Amino acid sequence: MVRVLATVGAVLITVSGTARCEPRGDAAGGLTSEQRLKIIPWVELNYAIHDEYGIKGLLAWKGLTDTAIVSTRPGRAALYSKLRERVPGMRIIPGLKPNGARVDLLPTFDSVAGWQKVAEEVAAMCETSGQRVVLLDNEVAIKRYRMGKQRIELDRLRAGLEYLPKDIVIIWYPSIHSHTTKVQKRYADVCRVVADVCDVRFTDRSTETPAALEDLWLQRARRTLEGMSSRPTLPMLYAYAEDSGIIHWPDARIPDALEYVRKEWGDGAEVVIYPGVRRWVEAGDSIKKILQRPDSPTRP
């Protein structure tokens, strides 16, 4: 049976019946800030029609965490002013998807002019969100390069990245994710340039599903990323719908996943949970319920 110790905005998971972590706690019997594992849910809101649904989900997650990532398409920086107004007391990290949804800021991944446009969008998002951390979702933008269908010059990429604001932290997604040496090298070459130019935190998908924990390729990618940036990698958990056909962490096993992250990344680590847009609200309610059960000795 999994026993959960939870506080607002953070959780520490202990598993009874197995090797167990006993909380040190503070004088009041709660968890110290060093012991807390911080959950950061992530949702994509590319169109205004989904904004209210997104806000509903943020309010659902708010009982479990005080931080979330909300990414969107170019031209939507005003979204973050709305979110700050409608979900007060919650830190919303903005995110940009440069390509997709009929917008391609980066016609090639090393387009200097394209990165200038990305930098403008990032600056606008920082202004409206009040944050100095921005996620860049380059999954679509880097796809052709990843597949070997687009050649890029790393020096041009470096020149383009120089346009990004200097006083912010970039969360970079995806970092390294492949089951071949050739593609992992392509990713790694880009990540090294990014780490050289930006204050960056790389997402780590070696925890994305139960199967990923035993996936030698994903564990290899994790080892490559470690130490590439001065900041720790940011582990990710996928929590898609049961009938999605995609491998994921079932809600009931999220405590196991969080315990793994705590053991590997340490007390006080941060972890992203990505449930997809379809179950953004449902996942917030479900996972919160699991992690804040009545028998939990420390509840919000």
N, C-alpha and C positions, 0 to 999 in steps of 0.2 A: 504494500500500500504506500502511496506517495503522500508525504506530509509536506505542506507548503507553509513557509513563513513569508508573509507579505507585508509590505508597507506601501503607502501611496507613492506611485511613480517608480517602484522598484520591488523586486522579489528576490529572495534567496530560497533555493529549493534544496530540501534534504530528502533522501530516500531511505525509509526504514526497511529493515530486512536485508540491506546490503551495506557496503562500506558507507558509513554515515558521517556527515559533517555536523558537529555540534556547534550551534551559534554561540559566539562569545558574548554578544549583546552589550547593551549599555547598562547604566545603573538602574534604569526603569524597566529593564527586561526586554527592550526592543532591540532592533538591529542597528548597528552603527553604520554610518555612510560607507565605510570601507567594505562592508559585507554585502551591500545591496547590488543586485544584478538588475540593470536598467533595461526595460523593454522599450523598443522604439518601433511602433507599427508604421507601415508605409503603404500609401495608396496613391494611385494615379487619377487625377481629375483633369482630363483633357478638354472637357466641354462644360460650359456654364450650366447646361441642363442637369448635370450631375452634382452641382455644388451643394445643394440641400442634402442630398444623400450622403455626400462626403462629410458634411457638418454633423449629421446624425451619427455617423460612425465615430467621429472624433469625440463626441460627447459620450459614446459608449465606452471607448477606450480610456477616456479621461479618469475613470474610477480606478484604473490600474497603473497609469503612467501620466507623466506631465509633459511628455515630448512625443512628437510624431513627425514623419516625413510626408509631405504632400508634393508630388511632382506634377508638372503640367507641360503643355506645349508652349512654343514661343508666342508672345503677345498677350500672355495671361498674367502678368505680374500683379495686376490689381486684385487678383484672387486672394492674395495674402493679407491685404487690408481688410477684406471681408471676413476672413478666418480669424484675424486678431479681434475683430469686433464681436463675432458670434461665439467664439470659444475662448473667452478670457481666461487667463491663468494657465494656458497651455502653450508650450513652445512649439511653433510650427517651423520645421526646417524646410525651406523651399527646395524644389528640384526641377531641373529642366531636361526635357527630351528634345534635343536639337533636331532630330529627324523623325519622320513619321507623321501621320495625320495630315497628309498632303503638304507638309512643310519640310524642307530639307535645307537647314542652315549650312550643313557640311556636305557639299556635293562629292568631295573626297575628304577622307579623314585628316589629310594634311593641308587642307585649304586654309591659307592664312587669312584671306578675306572672310571665310566662313567662321573662323574662330574669333575674328573681330566682332561679328554679329552675336556669337554666343556670349562673348564678354559683355556686350551691351545688355543682353537679356539677364545675365547673372547679376550685373550691377543694379538693374531695375528691381529684381527680386529681393536683393539684399535691402534695398531702400524700403520697399513696401512691407517686408516681413520683419524688419528690424533685426535680422539675424546675420551673422558673419560666417555661417556654414551653409554650403549649397551642395546638393547632390546633382551630379551629372549622369543622366541615364543615357549612355551611348550604345545601348544594345543594337539599335537599328543603324546608327551612324557608322559603327565599326564592322557591321556584318560582312560587307563585300571584301574588306581587307582580311577579316578573319577567314573567309572562305577561299582566299587566294585569288579573288577576281578583281582586286584593286591593289595596285602598287602605291606605296606611300614613301615619301622621303622623311626620315626622322628629323632631319634638320629643319625642314619646313614645318613639321608638327611642332617642334620646339619653338619656332618663331611665332606660330599661331597661339600657342599656350601662353606666351609672354603677355598677351593682351588681357588675360584674365586679371581681375582685381588682385592686388598683392596682399591685402590684409584679410583674406578669408581662407577658410579651410574647405577644400574640395573633397567630397565623398565620391569616389570614382567607381562606377558600375557600368559594365562588368569589368573585372580585373583580369584574372586568368581562369578560364573555364573551358576545358577541352579534354578529349581522350586520345590525343595524338601529340607526339613530340613537336611536330612542325607547327601546329596551331598554338600550342602552349608557348612556343618561342615567339611567335608573332605577337601574342598578347604581352609577354614579358618585355619585349623590346619597347613596346609603347609605354608600359608601366614604368620602366626605368626613366624614360624621358619625362613623363609626368612627375615622377618623384624628384627629378632634378630641378624642375621648373616651379612646381607648385607645393604648397603646404597641403599634403594630400593624405587621405585615409582610404585605403583600398577595402572594398567589400570582399568578404571571404565566403565562398559557397561550399566549402568543405563540410559544412554542417547543414546544408539546405534540406536534406531528407534523411531518414534513418539509414538508407543505403549509402549515402555520401560518407558516413563515418567510416565505412570500410572500403571506400573507393580509392584505390591506390593513385589514380590520376588526380583526383581532387585533393588528396593529401599531399601529393607532390606539388601541386599548384600552391597550396598553403605554405609549404616550406620555401618555395621560391619567393613568395610575397613577404615573408617574415624578414624584417630588417631592411626592406627596400625603402621604407619611409620611416621617419622618426616617430610616427604615430602607429599605434597598434592597429591591426586589421579589424574589420567590423564584421563579425559572423552574421549569417543570414539563415532564417528558418522560413520555409514555405509552408503555408497552411491553407491550401486550396480546398474546394468542396470535395466531399467524398466521391461524388459521381463525375468528377472532372476528367478522370482518366489520366491524371498527372500524378506522379509520385510526390508525396508530401508528408508532413508531420500531422497525423490526426490530432485534434484538439486534446484528446485524453492523454496523448504522449508528449505534449508540450512541456510538462514538468520534467520528463526525462531529458528532453533536448536542452532545457535550461540548465539542468544539473551538469550535463556534459560541457556546455559552454563555460559554466563557472569553474569547473575543474581545469579546463584547458586554457582559458583566458584569465582566470583569477577572479577573486572577489572584487566587486565594484565594476565588472565589465559591462559593456553595452551590447545589445543584440537586436537585430532588426527582424521583425516578423512581417512577412508579406503574404496576406491572404488572398490577394487579387481583388478587383473591384466588386465582383459578383457577391462575395460574402464579407465585405468590409464591415458592415454593421453586425452581421451574425457572428463573425469571428470575435469581434470586440466583446460582445455580450457573453459568448460561450467561454472564451479563454479566461475572461475576468472571473466568471463563476467558478471555474475549475481552480484557479489560483487563489481565490478568496473564499474557500469553503468554510462553513460554520465551525469546523473542527480546527481551523488554522489558529495557532496560538497567538499570532499577531495579525490583526486585520485593520484595514483603513478605517 
